[in-house]
Every structure is written in C-alpha cells, then in structure tokens.
Amino acid sequence: MYKRIDRPGGRMKIIVLGYGKGAGILWIHGGGYFQGMAEMVYMSKGRRLAKKFGGVVVSPGYRMSLRAKYPAALEDCYAALKYMYDNADALGIDKDRIIVGGESAGGGLAAAVCRYARDKGEIPISFQIPLYPMLDCEDTDSSRDNHGHGWDTRRNHLGWSLYLGDLYRTKNVPPYASPSRASEYKNLPPCYTYIEDGEPFYDETLTYVKNLQNEGIEAHADVFHGNIHGFDYLFWTKKAKEADKKLLKAVEKYMRGQID
C-alpha cells in the first residue's frame, strides 16, 4: 500500500506492507544515500521478517542526496517512524516491538534513526538491524583502497561527499550523519547485523557492534568470508542462505523477549 505522509518541508511517499498484527518494522533502503527507492522493500529482509513473524513493514521514500543533503534523509526516515508509531493501533503494530533496520546506507540511517529517536525521547525502539551498514564518513582500514564487488572506495567517497556536502572531510560531522562519529552509546537498542570480511564496511560494522557491547547492550555481528557488498541478495548462494538463517534466529530470539 502506497501512502503520502508529511515530512519536514513537504510530503513523502511510503510503502506499508501488513502481514498481520505484530512488530512494526521501519525498513530503510540502501544506495549510498544518493540512489535507491522505497520499492526495494519488496526484496528486503524487512519484508522477509514481517512475513515470517507477522507485523507491518514501512519503507520510506526518503530524499536522495542529489536532491537534498543531510539531514533530509534522516528527517524523512524519522517522519516515517513517527507515522508508524502514531498510527500503531490502526496498523496493528505492537508499540513495544518497534524495529528499525536497513541495508548499507539504509543500515547507516537505521543506526542514525535509533540515536535520533533516543535523544528525542518520543519513540522507543526496541531492536535495530543495520545490515552491512554505511556508518563512517572517514576511511577505515577496510574501506580504504577497497576494490570489492558492489561497493568500493571510490563509490564510498562519492556517496559521503554527496550526502554531507560542505560537511564532508571536516571535523563537524555529527553522529546523526555518520554514526561512527558518536562517542557514547548509552540506551541504544539491541542490535543484530552481518557482514563480509572483505567489503568496505567491515571495520565500521564491527566497531559499532563493539561500542554497543562496551555499553552493556546486547549486540552481535555474524561475519562471512568474501568481498561482495550486499551478498545476501544472491539468494541462491550458500552464504546468503546461512545469513538468512542467522538473521531469523536472532529476530526470533528478540521476539521471544530474550533480549532486554
């Protein structure tokens, strides 16, 4: 179902897919902050989870950086989260089971939305799933001089420069734009993710998980060998099938209330 909702300065398209009463899943598409579309939800793990466990998945058609720089995408995704939460009863969403996730840049936005929601204190997010997330606007050991498949150093620099605009390569980038800039991780939701060890976002993903763990937050990353960004979209491969099993197991554990 397509809907139009208010966002800062205008209106935005979202896609709402319902699979019975249950969790509310905000699923944010990837594309380096400058490409992609809400319709990618139909192939996403967000839809997979809602179908498997029941619930509603909302996919925001947030503004791309070619149209509007940071903080437009964050504001749009938060507007979609607020719509989902404010209309929880009508949508059949359990307000105690709000999940935010996404792939790549969508994973980075998922982490940013969790921090933004925590700081605003309006919407309690109970679980985050930032899959192979784009978190760090500066080079890491794994994103520097990376020639992996699907995403590499050149594209990474392009994505961040387009998203951050004048903030790019300055010391003024806030953690809402690049979550790796954060110095504290208190009261963020539990986290699950997976990543390949040869892709650009390997180091920043593990660092994010480690920072959550250091704060006593339940967080886990499963690591697979390879250098394909978005490897889980190769549905027919052994690694993609294994990643799917591990994700379902982590979310099932969450659904059973085993994660505080």
Secondary structure, 3 states (H helix, E strand, C coil): CEEEEEECCEEEEEEEEECCCEEEEEEECCCCCCCCCHHHHHHCHHHHHHHHHCEEEEEECCCCCCCCCCCHHHHHHHHHHHHHHHCHHHHCEEEEEEEEEEECHHHHHHHHHHHHHHHHCCCCCCEEEEECCCCCCCCCCCCCCCCCECCCHHHHHHHHHHHHHHHCCCCCCCCCCCHHHCCCCCCCCCEEEEEECCCCCHHHHHHHHHHHHHCCCCEEEEEECCCECCHHHCCCCHHHHHHHHHHHHHHHHHHCCCCC
